[in-house]
Amino acid sequence: MTVQSLEIDSDLRLRVVDIVNEELELEDGELTEDGHFIEDYDSDSLTLITVVSRIEKELGHVLPKEELESLTTLRVLLAAVAGCAARNA
């Protein structure tokens, strides 16, 4: 997946960041846009599936299954959510 420069609503962005922080058990300020979920934050694929599931359930944005493996950083995840939001608008 190519990271697109789509605008994401600030409230939606905060909600995604909150979900990632909770699931990766990070403190506010630890998460960066380019930090790799698995390599930098000692996460695993099951945790990332939980992140995506919560985004789908709580925020109503269903991420394409073929993109799941590419969701490795917050920047990529936010671009995917922004793409879903744009398609659903």
C-alpha positions in Angstrom: 0.0 0.0 0.0 1.3 3.4 -0.8 0.9 6.0 1.9 -1.4 8.7 0.5 -1.6 12.2 1.7 -5.2 12.1 2.6 -6.6 14.4 5.2 -7.9 12.8 8.3 -10.3 14.5 10.7 -8.4 15.4 13.9 -11.0 13.7 16.1 -10.8 10.5 14.1 -7.0 10.7 14.2 -7.1 11.0 18.0 -9.4 8.0 18.3 -7.1 5.9 16.2 -4.1 6.9 18.2 -5.9 6.1 21.5 -6.8 2.6 20.2 -3.2 2.0 19.1 -1.8 3.3 22.4 -4.2 1.1 24.4 -3.6 -2.1 22.5 0.2 -1.6 22.3 0.2 -0.5 26.0 2.0 2.7 25.2 2.0 6.0 27.2 0.9 9.2 25.6 3.8 10.6 23.5 5.6 7.2 23.0 3.9 6.5 19.7 5.3 8.2 16.6 4.0 8.2 13.1 6.9 6.2 11.7 7.6 3.8 14.6 7.2 0.2 13.4 4.5 -1.5 15.5 6.3 -4.8 15.8 10.0 -3.8 15.6 9.8 -0.6 17.7 7.0 -1.3 20.1 7.4 -5.0 20.6 3.9 -5.7 19.3 2.8 -8.9 17.5 0.4 -9.7 14.6 -2.4 -10.6 17.0 -2.2 -7.2 18.7 -2.4 -5.6 15.2 -5.4 -7.6 14.3 -7.0 -6.4 17.6 -6.2 -2.8 16.6 -7.9 -3.2 13.2 -10.9 -5.0 14.7 -11.4 -2.2 17.2 -11.1 0.5 14.5 -13.7 -1.4 12.4 -16.0 -2.0 15.4 -15.7 1.4 17.2 -15.1 3.7 14.3 -17.0 1.9 11.5 -14.1 1.9 9.0 -13.6 -1.5 7.5 -10.0 -1.8 6.2 -9.5 -3.9 3.1 -8.1 -7.4 4.1 -5.4 -7.2 1.5 -3.9 -4.1 3.2 -3.7 -5.7 6.7 -0.1 -6.9 6.3 1.1 -3.4 5.2 -0.3 -1.7 8.3 3.1 -1.5 10.0 3.2 2.1 11.3 0.8 4.7 12.5 1.3 6.8 9.4 0.2 3.9 7.2 -2.7 3.0 9.4 -3.9 6.6 9.5 -3.7 6.7 5.6 -5.7 3.5 5.4 -8.4 4.9 7.8 -8.5 8.2 5.9 -9.0 6.3 2.7 -11.9 4.4 4.2 -13.4 7.6 5.6 -13.1 9.2 2.1 -14.8 6.3 0.4 -17.6 6.3 3.0 -18.2 10.1 2.8 
